[in-house]
Amino acid sequence: MPIIHISMRAGKPEAYRQAIFDSLYRALRDALNVPEDDQFMTITEHDAANFRYGGAFDVARSDDLLYIQITVFNTRTAQQKKALFQRIAQLLAESPGIRPEDVFVTIADAPKENWSVGHGLAQFA
């Protein structure tokens, strides 16, 4: 049950943004085996004045940079996370054509008891 927040520069067409959603969903299915239709994602677009990045870690980023924040149950292994990072970069390169250098991903682990996915219930506690 991952939830994903994507931050990017404003100005890309809807088809581009939808391709990001589709590629991320496919990566989650492939690397983490998430259930079908487990798609909880948002995109926030920022104008140039409100979107900053640098070349830290010897990565030459561009204005096409995506910040992708993924929150998952704390049951994922390091190997699963590595596989997810690789699959995300691969699929975003295929569609919508984002360079791997422009894919910046963080994963936050959260215990199952920290999730309520509707009706005010602690479904996983």
SVG drawing of the C-alpha trace seen along z (x, -y; Angstrom):
<svg xmlns="http://www.w3.org/2000/svg" viewBox="-16 -33 47 42">
<polyline fill="none" stroke="black" stroke-width="0.4" points="0.0,0.0 2.5,-2.6 1.6,-6.3 3.6,-8.4 4.1,-12.2 5.9,-13.5 7.2,-17.0 8.2,-18.5 8.6,-21.7 5.3,-23.0 4.6,-23.0 4.5,-19.4 1.4,-18.1 -1.2,-15.8 0.0,-12.8 3.5,-13.3 2.2,-13.3 -0.1,-10.3 2.9,-8.4 4.8,-9.1 1.8,-7.7 1.7,-4.6 5.4,-4.0 5.5,-4.3 2.5,-2.0 4.1,0.6 7.4,0.3 5.5,0.9 3.8,3.9 7.0,5.4 9.4,4.7 7.1,4.7 4.2,6.9 1.6,4.3 -2.0,5.4 -3.8,4.5 -5.4,1.0 -3.2,0.0 -2.6,-3.5 -2.3,-6.3 -0.2,-9.1 -0.1,-12.8 1.9,-15.2 2.7,-18.7 4.0,-21.1 6.2,-24.1 7.3,-27.1 11.0,-27.7 11.2,-30.1 9.9,-27.3 11.9,-24.3 15.6,-24.0 18.2,-21.3 21.9,-20.9 24.6,-18.6 25.4,-16.9 26.6,-13.3 28.1,-14.0 24.7,-13.8 24.0,-16.2 20.3,-17.0 18.1,-19.0 14.8,-20.9 13.1,-17.6 14.0,-16.4 11.4,-14.5 11.4,-14.2 9.6,-11.0 8.7,-10.3 7.3,-6.9 5.9,-5.8 5.5,-2.1 5.0,0.4 8.2,1.0 8.2,4.6 10.1,4.0 13.7,5.3 16.7,3.4 16.8,5.7 13.2,4.8 13.9,1.1 17.0,1.4 14.9,3.3 12.3,0.6 14.8,-2.2 16.2,-0.5 12.8,0.3 11.5,-3.2 14.5,-4.7 14.1,-2.1 10.4,-2.6 10.5,-6.4 13.2,-6.4 10.9,-4.4 7.9,-6.5 7.7,-9.5 11.4,-9.6 13.0,-10.9 16.7,-10.6 17.8,-8.4 19.8,-11.3 16.5,-13.2 14.9,-10.5 15.4,-11.3 13.6,-8.8 13.3,-8.5 11.5,-5.8 10.0,-6.4 9.1,-3.3 6.0,-3.5 4.8,-0.8 1.4,0.7 -0.3,-0.8 0.4,-4.2 -1.9,-3.8 -5.6,-4.5 -6.8,-4.1 -10.4,-5.1 -13.4,-5.3 -11.1,-6.4 -10.1,-2.8 -6.7,-1.4 -7.0,1.3 -3.5,2.8 -2.9,2.4"/>
</svg>
